[in-house]
Amino acid sequence: MSDRPRRALTDDEEPEEIPEARAADVTPARRAVDPDDVSARPPAHAARALPEEPDSDSHDDQGDKKGRDKKARYLWKGPVWAVTLAVVAVAISVATSAIPATPRSAPKAQPISSGRTLVCPPSQGKASLAAGSVAGKLQVGTSVGNLADVTAPVVTKLNTSAGYVRSMAGQRRPSGSALSSEAGMTTWVPCIGAATGGAVSVTDPSTSDLVVVNPDTRAATVDVTMLGSTGEIVTAGMRGIRVSPGQTKVLPMSVWDNGTTPVTALVSAREARVVVGARTWANKGRETIAMAPASKTLFLPAVPAKVSTAVLVISNPGTKRLSVSGTALAGRGPFTLDGADEINIDPRSTIQVDLSKALAGEGVGLRLTADEPVIARLFVQGKPGTTDYALVGPGGASKVLEQTVATSGTLELSNPGQEAVTFSGELRGANGNKTAIEGTVPAGSTWSGKVPAAGHLHIVGSAPLIGGVVSSSGVAVLPLEAAATTTSGRRADIDPQLR
């Protein structure tokens, strides 16, 4: 019989027999306990048997004792299994750590690309497209949907259309440029990748326009901000300009500013990436300028020798007044530019600084350093009264420089570092001929050499260099591009045409 307390029976009630539950049917989680008995019982511990309670009935005491013994054995099993599993886990961990790790070799350098597209902004005159790559295979054309496979380097006709250069899948970034030369007026513009923003500077907005090319598969919404001599120029029609996929849209700058002082146009795009160029035309000549980003350190390579006019056009796109200093990297060594040792520019404005006397007709590379990002171009003109000029644009500093040229000219390499740089490379012509190029550029100096014909230039230096090519006819300058160097691992290029 159970020793559980029972209520008192009335006189007319028969006593009810309560069967004793077998110990095997009772588990700790489901054991029934009277409310009155909970506070009286000591807490159960998994590591010991439950305490015995006094019992007056010997038969019940014997049954309860057997049940408690079984229950105690059951409660011991959980901790024993837990300890056993823990010991096994520790043993496995120790055994695994004792096995020497197999060294994993890094994958070989293998650039992975699905193709990279560059675009040359259209020129005012009939232009030729020069395209090249170290890979030797490219696609060129006048639109994304009109590309033909060619063997690089190649020179082809563009007329007044935009030029497209696309690398084949798995190959490195290509290079390209568009050259136009008519009636003694020469323009030379690099092909660039599409982006969501950039800046172009012109000396006379009344005779200039912006050309926006959308090589993407989606429409772009473009906003234009112009920075003039007195600050930001605000007028209607500069926001929310729609450029359809594959479209080239011309935006006359004279609509927003009909002045004759230098301005810089900041262009930003939404929903798609674009390529922006500026075109100028006047009695003095014509020029095509490709967009470039602002930077705290700017290099303007290959300033032509024997120019009569050199005017620095520099803009501050920020909201704080900034200071800029300029250094010339010349054949005789570096020197501080007279009038450009400390240039102060108000926020959201554009100024011009005459460097004609400071350069004195010497061929140099320019280095501009600012405490905030700036935008700069150098306006150069040949002999007084000539009808040709150029706007020298920024170029990158790198150990590997590349560009594809459509004509012969003079190669100028400048060393912005503190140690001499040795370099070697070659010009690979469209006819397959190769011309070796090599030399040494002292620290802070500029080296020059001949580019005998059209072709693809590839220069490798022992340290970063900047460079450009000055055309053999007219006044035009084409900066060399900083080529991406391959590192261990794999690189992926993202093409905006791929969705």
VMD Tcl script that draws the C-alpha trace (Angstrom):
set ca {
  {0.00 0.00 0.00}
  {1.10 3.52 -0.63}
  {2.03 5.85 2.18}
  {0.50 8.84 0.37}
  {-1.83 10.82 2.73}
  {-5.51 10.11 2.18}
  {-8.61 12.07 3.09}
  {-10.81 10.77 5.95}
  {-13.70 8.46 5.00}
  {-17.27 8.98 6.06}
  {-19.09 6.27 7.95}
  {-21.02 4.99 4.92}
  {-17.96 4.89 2.52}
  {-16.01 1.73 1.74}
  {-12.24 2.07 1.72}
  {-10.84 2.23 -1.84}
  {-7.86 0.15 -2.73}
  {-5.18 2.22 -4.50}
  {-2.85 0.00 -6.52}
  {0.87 0.61 -6.14}
  {2.62 1.79 -9.33}
  {5.54 -0.33 -10.40}
  {8.92 1.37 -10.21}
  {9.69 0.52 -13.85}
  {6.69 2.62 -14.96}
  {7.87 5.72 -13.12}
  {10.33 8.23 -14.66}
  {11.77 11.33 -13.02}
  {10.10 13.63 -15.55}
  {6.63 12.21 -15.12}
  {6.60 11.26 -11.43}
  {3.40 12.41 -9.68}
  {3.95 14.46 -6.52}
  {1.33 15.84 -4.19}
  {1.44 19.58 -3.65}
  {1.81 19.11 0.11}
  {4.85 16.91 -0.43}
  {6.84 19.29 -2.66}
  {8.14 21.62 -0.01}
  {8.95 18.76 2.35}
  {11.14 16.85 -0.12}
  {14.81 17.74 -0.50}
  {15.90 18.58 -4.07}
  {16.95 15.61 -6.18}
  {20.56 15.41 -7.40}
  {21.60 13.49 -10.45}
  {24.79 12.24 -8.77}
  {23.17 10.51 -5.79}
  {20.16 8.41 -4.88}
  {17.07 10.00 -3.40}
  {16.94 9.94 0.43}
  {14.75 7.32 2.02}
  {11.67 8.33 3.97}
  {10.42 6.46 7.01}
  {7.59 4.07 6.35}
  {5.49 2.12 8.84}
  {4.33 -0.49 6.36}
  {7.02 -3.10 5.70}
  {5.42 -4.35 2.49}
  {5.20 -0.84 1.03}
  {8.72 -0.11 2.25}
  {10.10 -3.06 0.32}
  {8.39 -2.01 -2.93}
  {9.41 1.59 -2.57}
  {13.02 0.64 -1.90}
  {13.23 -1.39 -5.12}
  {11.72 1.51 -7.10}
  {14.15 3.99 -5.59}
  {17.12 1.74 -6.41}
  {16.08 1.53 -10.04}
  {15.46 5.26 -10.12}
  {18.90 6.01 -8.74}
  {20.52 3.80 -11.36}
  {18.54 5.64 -14.04}
  {19.61 9.04 -12.76}
  {23.28 7.96 -12.77}
  {23.15 6.99 -16.45}
  {22.73 10.63 -17.72}
  {25.89 12.04 -16.08}
  {27.92 8.96 -16.96}
  {27.00 9.25 -20.65}
  {27.68 13.00 -20.64}
  {31.12 12.54 -19.11}
  {31.91 9.69 -21.51}
  {30.95 11.75 -24.57}
  {33.00 14.71 -23.33}
  {36.09 12.50 -22.90}
  {35.64 11.06 -26.41}
  {35.28 14.57 -27.90}
  {38.48 15.75 -26.22}
  {40.32 12.66 -27.45}
  {39.17 13.24 -31.03}
  {40.18 16.92 -30.86}
  {43.66 16.06 -29.60}
  {44.11 13.38 -32.24}
  {42.97 15.74 -35.01}
  {45.29 18.55 -33.91}
  {48.21 16.13 -33.95}
  {47.76 15.56 -37.70}
  {50.01 18.00 -39.60}
  {48.07 20.45 -41.79}
  {48.61 20.05 -45.51}
  {49.92 23.35 -46.94}
  {47.62 24.88 -49.59}
  {49.35 26.58 -52.45}
  {47.93 29.92 -53.64}
  {46.35 29.78 -57.10}
  {48.46 31.05 -59.93}
  {47.84 34.61 -61.05}
  {44.90 34.29 -63.40}
  {42.89 37.43 -64.18}
  {39.27 36.52 -64.72}
  {37.21 38.89 -66.85}
  {34.03 38.67 -68.83}
  {35.18 41.53 -71.05}
  {35.81 45.22 -70.40}
  {34.37 48.01 -72.56}
  {36.01 51.40 -73.09}
  {34.45 54.34 -74.93}
  {36.09 57.26 -76.76}
  {33.86 60.38 -76.69}
  {33.01 61.58 -80.23}
  {35.10 64.39 -81.71}
  {34.08 67.41 -83.80}
  {36.10 66.25 -86.81}
  {36.59 62.91 -88.49}
  {38.53 60.68 -86.14}
  {40.47 57.41 -86.26}
  {40.21 54.82 -83.49}
  {43.37 53.05 -82.33}
  {42.82 50.00 -80.10}
  {45.22 47.53 -78.61}
  {45.93 45.02 -75.88}
  {48.69 42.69 -74.77}
  {46.29 39.84 -75.56}
  {46.09 40.63 -79.28}
  {42.34 40.04 -79.72}
  {39.67 42.73 -79.35}
  {36.27 43.92 -80.49}
  {35.85 47.45 -81.86}
  {32.97 49.44 -83.28}
  {30.74 52.48 -82.98}
  {28.20 50.99 -80.54}
  {27.81 48.07 -78.13}
  {25.61 46.28 -80.66}
  {27.98 46.88 -83.56}
  {31.31 45.35 -82.54}
  {33.64 43.38 -84.81}
  {36.42 40.98 -83.84}
  {39.87 42.31 -84.78}
  {43.51 41.46 -84.25}
  {45.13 44.15 -82.12}
  {46.59 46.65 -82.43}
  {44.27 48.13 -85.03}
  {43.47 51.58 -86.44}
  {40.01 52.11 -87.90}
  {37.78 55.00 -88.99}
  {35.29 56.54 -86.57}
  {34.29 59.79 -88.25}
  {32.24 61.72 -85.67}
  {30.87 58.71 -83.79}
  {31.87 57.44 -80.39}
  {34.43 54.64 -80.43}
  {33.99 51.36 -78.53}
  {36.80 49.00 -77.56}
  {36.01 45.73 -75.82}
  {38.36 43.03 -74.54}
  {37.57 39.37 -75.06}
  {36.40 37.25 -72.13}
  {39.23 36.32 -69.76}
  {41.61 38.98 -71.07}
  {43.11 42.08 -69.50}
  {41.74 45.60 -69.91}
  {42.32 47.03 -73.40}
  {43.46 50.54 -74.31}
  {42.39 52.92 -77.04}
  {42.32 56.49 -78.28}
  {40.64 58.62 -80.93}
  {42.69 61.03 -83.05}
  {41.27 63.77 -85.26}
  {43.43 66.06 -87.37}
  {41.91 68.46 -89.89}
  {43.08 71.81 -91.23}
  {45.92 72.02 -88.74}
  {43.65 71.34 -85.74}
  {44.43 68.13 -83.82}
  {42.50 66.44 -81.00}
  {43.51 63.29 -79.17}
  {41.28 61.72 -76.55}
  {41.67 58.45 -74.60}
  {38.98 55.78 -74.46}
  {37.73 55.42 -70.88}
  {35.43 53.19 -68.86}
  {31.87 54.17 -67.98}
  {31.28 55.54 -64.48}
  {28.59 57.16 -62.36}
  {30.41 60.49 -62.32}
  {33.33 62.56 -63.53}
  {34.48 66.06 -64.39}
  {35.58 67.94 -67.52}
  {37.04 71.44 -67.77}
  {36.90 73.88 -70.71}
  {38.36 77.34 -71.24}
  {35.36 78.83 -73.06}
  {31.87 77.43 -72.34}
  {30.29 79.65 -75.01}
  {31.97 77.50 -77.69}
  {31.79 74.13 -75.94}
  {29.37 71.28 -75.41}
  {29.08 68.18 -73.27}
  {28.68 64.79 -74.92}
  {27.13 62.06 -72.77}
  {27.40 58.46 -74.03}
  {25.37 55.71 -72.35}
  {26.89 52.30 -73.19}
  {24.73 50.60 -70.59}
  {21.58 48.53 -71.13}
  {19.48 50.81 -68.93}
  {18.54 54.48 -69.25}
  {20.64 56.94 -67.25}
  {19.46 60.04 -65.45}
  {22.17 62.70 -65.55}
  {22.70 65.80 -63.40}
  {25.16 68.56 -64.34}
  {26.80 71.05 -61.96}
  {29.02 73.81 -63.32}
  {31.75 75.55 -61.33}
  {32.77 79.00 -62.54}
  {35.04 81.81 -61.41}
  {32.46 83.17 -58.97}
  {31.20 79.84 -57.66}
  {28.56 77.31 -58.63}
  {26.42 78.14 -61.65}
  {22.77 77.35 -61.05}
  {20.31 77.44 -63.93}
  {17.36 75.48 -65.30}
  {17.75 72.28 -67.29}
  {20.80 70.87 -65.49}
  {18.98 68.12 -63.55}
  {17.19 64.93 -64.54}
  {18.54 64.65 -68.10}
  {17.55 61.27 -69.53}
  {20.00 59.38 -71.75}
  {18.59 56.19 -73.27}
  {20.59 52.95 -73.55}
  {23.15 53.20 -76.36}
  {22.37 56.90 -76.91}
  {24.81 59.79 -77.34}
  {23.36 63.11 -76.17}
  {24.91 66.52 -76.87}
  {24.35 69.25 -74.26}
  {25.44 72.79 -75.31}
  {27.21 74.42 -72.36}
  {26.40 77.91 -73.67}
  {22.78 77.34 -72.60}
  {23.95 77.32 -68.98}
  {26.90 79.70 -69.23}
  {27.61 81.92 -72.23}
  {30.76 83.40 -70.71}
  {34.32 83.08 -71.97}
  {36.11 82.21 -68.73}
  {37.03 78.61 -67.74}
  {34.43 76.38 -66.11}
  {34.35 72.79 -64.91}
  {31.30 70.57 -65.36}
  {30.62 67.91 -62.73}
  {28.45 65.14 -64.14}
  {26.71 62.46 -62.07}
  {24.52 59.62 -63.35}
  {21.86 57.43 -61.75}
  {20.47 54.04 -62.81}
  {23.35 53.51 -65.29}
  {26.96 54.43 -65.95}
  {28.02 56.87 -68.63}
  {31.04 58.28 -70.46}
  {31.25 62.07 -70.65}
  {33.38 64.24 -72.90}
  {33.61 67.94 -73.66}
  {34.19 69.37 -77.13}
  {35.44 72.87 -77.87}
  {35.66 74.77 -81.14}
  {36.83 78.28 -81.84}
  {39.04 80.27 -84.15}
  {42.06 78.96 -82.23}
  {41.21 75.32 -82.83}
  {39.21 72.45 -81.39}
  {39.70 69.91 -78.62}
  {37.98 66.84 -77.14}
  {38.34 66.18 -73.41}
  {37.42 62.98 -71.54}
  {36.05 63.05 -68.01}
  {38.29 62.29 -65.03}
  {37.78 62.07 -61.25}
  {38.95 64.61 -58.67}
  {42.02 63.69 -56.61}
  {44.28 65.05 -53.88}
  {47.35 64.25 -56.01}
  {47.11 64.89 -59.74}
  {49.69 64.18 -62.43}
  {49.56 66.01 -65.77}
  {52.12 64.13 -67.90}
  {53.77 65.05 -71.19}
  {53.40 68.83 -71.24}
  {54.76 69.63 -74.73}
  {57.98 71.55 -75.15}
  {58.18 74.87 -77.00}
  {54.62 75.99 -76.23}
  {54.00 79.74 -76.06}
  {51.05 79.55 -73.67}
  {50.46 77.32 -70.64}
  {47.47 78.09 -68.40}
  {46.43 75.84 -65.51}
  {42.65 75.47 -65.14}
  {41.92 74.18 -61.64}
  {38.66 73.63 -59.76}
  {37.61 72.99 -56.18}
  {34.52 70.72 -56.12}
  {34.40 70.70 -52.30}
  {32.77 72.94 -49.75}
  {35.96 74.20 -48.08}
  {38.65 76.56 -49.30}
  {41.76 74.58 -50.26}
  {45.41 75.08 -51.09}
  {47.29 73.51 -54.02}
  {51.02 73.36 -54.74}
  {52.63 72.45 -58.06}
  {55.96 70.87 -58.99}
  {57.46 70.44 -62.46}
  {59.36 67.22 -63.26}
  {61.79 68.39 -65.92}
  {64.78 66.95 -67.74}
  {67.11 68.93 -65.47}
  {65.27 67.83 -62.32}
  {62.27 68.98 -60.29}
  {61.48 72.62 -59.57}
  {58.66 74.56 -57.93}
  {56.44 76.40 -60.36}
  {56.55 80.17 -60.09}
  {53.03 81.25 -59.27}
  {51.91 77.72 -58.41}
  {53.81 77.12 -55.18}
  {50.61 77.87 -53.24}
  {47.30 78.27 -55.06}
  {44.21 79.02 -52.96}
  {40.81 78.14 -54.39}
  {37.40 79.02 -52.97}
  {34.84 76.23 -52.62}
  {32.79 75.26 -55.66}
  {34.79 77.48 -58.00}
  {37.25 77.41 -60.94}
  {40.33 79.57 -61.45}
  {43.13 79.84 -64.00}
  {46.84 80.31 -63.34}
  {49.27 81.38 -66.05}
  {52.35 79.12 -66.03}
  {53.80 80.26 -69.36}
  {56.83 81.99 -67.83}
  {57.33 79.32 -65.16}
  {57.59 76.53 -67.74}
  {59.48 78.60 -70.31}
  {58.65 76.18 -73.12}
  {60.21 73.18 -71.38}
  {58.70 69.71 -71.74}
  {57.75 68.50 -68.27}
  {55.37 66.42 -66.20}
  {53.36 68.28 -63.57}
  {52.50 67.11 -60.06}
  {49.75 68.92 -58.15}
  {49.18 68.25 -54.46}
  {46.17 69.53 -52.49}
  {44.69 69.04 -49.04}
  {41.33 68.11 -50.63}
  {40.42 66.57 -54.04}
  {40.82 68.95 -56.99}
  {40.26 68.90 -60.76}
  {42.89 70.28 -63.14}
  {43.84 70.61 -66.83}
  {46.65 72.49 -68.52}
  {45.75 74.58 -71.56}
  {48.73 74.76 -73.95}
  {49.14 76.51 -77.29}
  {51.97 76.35 -79.81}
  {53.39 79.39 -81.50}
  {51.48 82.65 -80.96}
  {48.71 83.04 -83.51}
  {48.46 79.34 -84.37}
  {45.03 77.69 -84.60}
  {45.79 74.66 -82.50}
  {45.87 74.00 -78.76}
  {45.52 71.13 -76.31}
  {44.20 70.53 -72.82}
  {46.67 68.22 -71.06}
  {44.66 65.79 -68.94}
  {45.53 63.69 -65.88}
  {47.35 60.38 -66.08}
  {48.03 57.63 -63.55}
  {51.31 56.72 -61.88}
  {52.16 53.02 -62.15}
  {54.95 50.54 -62.76}
  {53.08 49.41 -65.87}
  {51.86 51.98 -68.39}
  {49.92 51.25 -71.58}
  {48.25 53.09 -74.43}
  {47.42 52.61 -78.09}
  {48.31 55.49 -80.40}
  {47.06 56.27 -83.90}
  {50.09 58.27 -85.00}
  {53.77 58.80 -84.36}
  {54.99 61.23 -81.73}
  {57.24 61.81 -78.74}
  {57.03 59.65 -75.63}
  {57.61 61.52 -72.38}
  {58.07 59.60 -69.11}
  {58.42 61.41 -65.75}
  {59.61 60.01 -62.43}
  {57.69 61.37 -59.41}
  {59.72 59.28 -56.95}
  {62.92 59.77 -54.97}
  {65.04 57.13 -56.77}
  {66.01 56.61 -60.40}
  {63.71 54.31 -62.37}
  {64.81 51.97 -65.13}
  {62.21 50.90 -67.66}
  {61.80 48.72 -70.70}
  {58.99 48.12 -73.12}
  {57.98 48.00 -76.72}
  {55.77 49.50 -79.38}
  {53.90 46.79 -81.28}
  {52.67 48.15 -84.59}
  {49.57 47.16 -86.53}
  {51.86 45.57 -89.15}
  {53.41 43.31 -86.50}
  {56.68 45.21 -86.22}
  {58.07 45.68 -82.72}
  {60.24 48.54 -81.52}
  {62.08 48.17 -78.22}
  {62.01 51.11 -75.80}
  {64.20 51.32 -72.71}
  {65.98 53.85 -70.55}
  {66.45 55.36 -67.10}
  {64.57 58.30 -65.59}
  {66.37 60.09 -62.73}
  {64.39 61.04 -59.64}
  {62.11 64.03 -60.29}
  {63.11 64.12 -63.93}
  {61.56 63.57 -67.38}
  {62.84 61.32 -70.20}
  {61.75 61.65 -73.83}
  {62.06 59.36 -76.86}
  {60.52 58.74 -80.24}
  {57.38 56.77 -81.03}
  {58.00 55.94 -84.71}
  {54.52 54.79 -85.74}
  {51.01 53.91 -84.63}
  {50.69 50.92 -82.34}
  {50.33 49.59 -78.81}
  {52.75 50.90 -76.17}
  {53.63 48.79 -73.15}
  {56.10 50.17 -70.58}
  {57.32 48.42 -67.40}
  {59.37 50.35 -64.83}
  {61.22 49.41 -61.68}
  {59.06 51.98 -59.84}
  {55.98 54.04 -60.75}
  {56.20 56.45 -63.69}
  {53.80 58.85 -65.39}
  {53.78 59.36 -69.13}
  {52.15 60.53 -72.31}
  {52.65 60.91 -76.04}
  {52.84 64.29 -77.81}
  {51.61 64.07 -81.41}
  {54.15 64.62 -84.19}
  {51.79 66.99 -86.01}
  {49.69 69.72 -84.41}
  {49.39 70.16 -80.66}
  {47.82 67.12 -78.95}
  {48.71 65.07 -75.89}
  {47.56 61.55 -75.01}
  {48.24 60.35 -71.43}
  {49.34 56.77 -70.83}
  {47.03 54.60 -68.74}
  {48.09 52.95 -65.48}
  {47.70 49.25 -66.24}
  {46.50 46.90 -63.50}
  {49.30 44.61 -62.34}
  {48.50 40.94 -61.69}
  {48.88 39.69 -58.12}
  {48.53 36.26 -56.57}
  {44.95 35.14 -56.59}
  {42.28 35.95 -59.11}
  {40.86 39.22 -60.25}
  {37.38 39.84 -61.59}
  {36.49 42.81 -63.80}
  {32.86 43.90 -63.77}
  {31.45 45.07 -67.06}
  {28.46 47.46 -66.90}
  {27.03 45.84 -70.04}
  {26.53 42.53 -68.22}
  {23.37 42.07 -66.15}
}
mol new
graphics top color blue
foreach p $ca { graphics top sphere $p radius 0.5 }
foreach p [lrange $ca 0 end-1] q [lrange $ca 1 end] { graphics top cylinder $p $q radius 0.2 }
display resetview
